[in-house]
Amino acid sequence: MVWADESAFYLLPGLVRTYAPRGETPILRLPLSRDHPAAISGITREGRLCLRLQDAAVRGPHCVAFLRQLARATRGRLLVIWDGAPIHRAQPVKDFLRTKTGRRFRLETLPGYAPELNPDEGIWQYLKCVELRNVLCNDLDHLHDELTRAAKRLRHKPHIIRACFRQAGLAV
């Protein structure tokens, strides 16, 4: 069973602590850009993380590439639980499910009004607010490198991944 979700990461850092005097808003001087890397990840109750990074927003073909990545990383049948985003119902995903590899998958959607039920949301929260807090990146390549290193560190912390399940109210 794999719980999956996608997210975007922007150049503007998430500030947790600054050296600005109390009561004075810190001024960050960095380029304002809407360019961002996107990521799709899947986690298991055993504390495993599968992550795919890319330079563009996640679309149907990217979901298929992620499912193929999951298929290579695991054996047997897979239940993937993710939100009801339209990209998960796109034609490339439907076509993939008809293939030999795609028949290994069963896809289920969570209700659209309850993102807190998906423990993978906690992964994004952890990456953005803990691993990448106060990280100032000058360009997308630097942000991609920082995100890759953060994901590698998280893979060595399965207790954090299992804690995301507990936070979502699921037994580990």
Wavefront OBJ file of the C-alpha trace (Angstrom):
o trace
v 0.000 0.000 0.000
v 1.403 3.373 -1.059
v -0.008 6.774 -0.154
v 0.874 9.349 -2.822
v 0.661 13.104 -3.298
v 2.310 15.878 -5.270
v 3.616 19.313 -4.340
v 5.574 22.284 -5.681
v 8.617 23.993 -4.210
v 9.323 27.679 -4.821
v 12.515 29.708 -4.502
v 11.107 31.848 -1.695
v 12.356 30.237 1.516
v 10.181 29.278 4.436
v 11.604 31.411 7.225
v 11.526 29.880 10.653
v 14.007 32.057 12.502
v 15.835 35.234 11.527
v 18.344 37.570 13.085
v 16.115 40.568 12.422
v 15.319 42.642 15.515
v 12.091 41.619 17.211
v 9.121 43.330 15.624
v 10.922 44.219 12.385
v 10.060 42.237 9.297
v 13.175 40.847 7.598
v 13.713 41.907 4.000
v 14.741 39.149 1.625
v 16.465 40.144 -1.582
v 15.930 37.428 -4.125
v 14.456 37.091 -7.571
v 10.687 36.783 -7.638
v 9.852 33.873 -9.897
v 6.915 31.561 -10.335
v 9.207 28.868 -11.754
v 9.291 25.857 -9.499
v 10.252 22.222 -9.377
v 7.411 19.840 -8.693
v 7.514 16.532 -6.904
v 5.344 13.483 -6.530
v 5.990 11.053 -3.718
v 4.671 7.890 -2.218
v 5.159 6.542 1.292
v 4.511 3.192 2.928
v 3.656 2.258 6.503
v 7.087 0.612 6.763
v 8.690 4.046 6.425
v 9.773 3.886 2.772
v 9.778 6.978 0.552
v 9.643 7.041 -3.240
v 10.127 10.531 -4.710
v 10.173 11.863 -8.266
v 11.356 15.424 -8.944
v 10.817 17.366 -12.154
v 11.031 20.911 -13.489
v 7.407 21.241 -14.604
v 4.055 20.862 -12.889
v 2.852 17.273 -12.491
v 0.585 16.091 -15.317
v -0.879 12.730 -16.344
v 2.279 11.414 -18.093
v 4.318 12.295 -14.993
v 1.916 10.246 -12.853
v 2.536 7.309 -15.186
v 6.312 7.772 -14.838
v 5.896 7.785 -11.057
v 3.790 4.607 -11.159
v 6.460 2.942 -13.311
v 9.051 4.014 -10.730
v 6.935 2.420 -7.998
v 6.611 -0.765 -10.067
v 10.404 -1.014 -10.403
v 10.902 -0.446 -6.661
v 8.419 -3.062 -5.452
v 7.182 -6.542 -6.278
v 3.640 -7.783 -6.467
v 0.397 -5.888 -6.577
v 0.199 -2.298 -5.355
v -2.620 -0.275 -3.887
v -1.988 3.437 -4.474
v -4.114 5.865 -2.484
v -4.019 9.495 -3.605
v -6.269 12.519 -3.891
v -8.883 12.973 -6.587
v -6.874 15.408 -8.725
v -7.814 15.370 -12.425
v -4.246 14.397 -13.358
v -4.799 11.058 -11.630
v -7.739 10.347 -13.932
v -5.989 11.553 -17.107
v -5.988 9.415 -20.239
v -2.276 8.481 -19.965
v -2.976 6.984 -16.509
v -5.964 5.037 -17.852
v -3.864 3.767 -20.756
v -1.077 2.707 -18.379
v -3.504 0.731 -16.214
v -4.376 -1.400 -19.253
v -0.737 -2.471 -19.743
v 0.844 -5.561 -18.188
v 2.687 -3.457 -15.594
v -0.387 -1.316 -14.981
v -2.494 -4.344 -14.058
v -0.397 -4.667 -10.899
v -1.932 -1.421 -9.619
v -5.187 -0.631 -7.938
v -5.782 3.115 -7.593
v -8.083 4.569 -4.951
v -8.890 8.215 -4.332
v -9.357 10.069 -1.086
v -12.267 12.467 -0.664
v -11.421 15.897 -2.062
v -12.505 17.662 1.110
v -10.130 15.799 3.434
v -6.434 16.263 2.548
v -5.541 15.682 6.203
v -6.357 11.989 5.687
v -3.347 11.578 3.390
v -0.188 10.946 5.441
v 1.950 12.019 2.468
v 0.877 15.620 3.168
v 3.026 15.361 6.300
v 6.059 14.592 4.120
v 5.674 17.910 2.295
v 5.207 19.709 5.608
v 8.367 18.099 6.988
v 10.453 18.802 3.893
v 9.354 22.435 3.643
v 9.286 23.378 7.320
v 12.103 21.250 8.770
v 14.573 20.088 6.143
v 14.386 23.199 3.927
v 13.647 25.828 6.573
v 15.647 29.019 6.094
v 17.269 27.590 2.933
v 17.804 30.389 0.431
v 18.308 29.152 -3.132
v 19.449 31.443 -5.930
v 18.124 29.342 -8.805
v 16.096 26.240 -9.588
v 19.160 24.004 -9.904
v 20.239 24.919 -6.378
v 16.703 24.283 -5.073
v 16.599 20.927 -6.885
v 19.921 19.929 -5.271
v 18.756 20.987 -1.799
v 15.486 19.103 -2.220
v 17.312 15.976 -3.390
v 19.602 16.084 -0.352
v 16.629 16.668 1.964
v 14.814 13.650 0.510
v 17.930 11.487 0.964
v 18.120 12.538 4.618
v 14.423 11.764 5.070
v 14.853 8.269 3.614
v 17.186 7.530 6.535
v 14.478 8.590 9.026
v 11.665 6.039 8.640
v 10.343 7.029 12.076
v 9.432 10.457 10.622
v 7.544 8.826 7.756
v 5.683 6.528 10.167
v 4.855 9.581 12.312
v 3.044 11.079 9.303
v 0.698 8.068 9.405
v 0.024 8.588 13.115
v -0.629 12.310 12.509
v -3.224 11.371 9.865
v -4.900 9.090 12.403
v -3.798 5.828 10.792
v -2.320 2.873 12.663
v 1.276 2.050 11.820
l 1 2 3 4 5 6 7 8 9 10 11 12 13 14 15 16 17 18 19 20 21 22 23 24 25 26 27 28 29 30 31 32 33 34 35 36 37 38 39 40 41 42 43 44 45 46 47 48 49 50 51 52 53 54 55 56 57 58 59 60 61 62 63 64 65 66 67 68 69 70 71 72 73 74 75 76 77 78 79 80 81 82 83 84 85 86 87 88 89 90 91 92 93 94 95 96 97 98 99 100 101 102 103 104 105 106 107 108 109 110 111 112 113 114 115 116 117 118 119 120 121 122 123 124 125 126 127 128 129 130 131 132 133 134 135 136 137 138 139 140 141 142 143 144 145 146 147 148 149 150 151 152 153 154 155 156 157 158 159 160 161 162 163 164 165 166 167 168 169 170 171 172
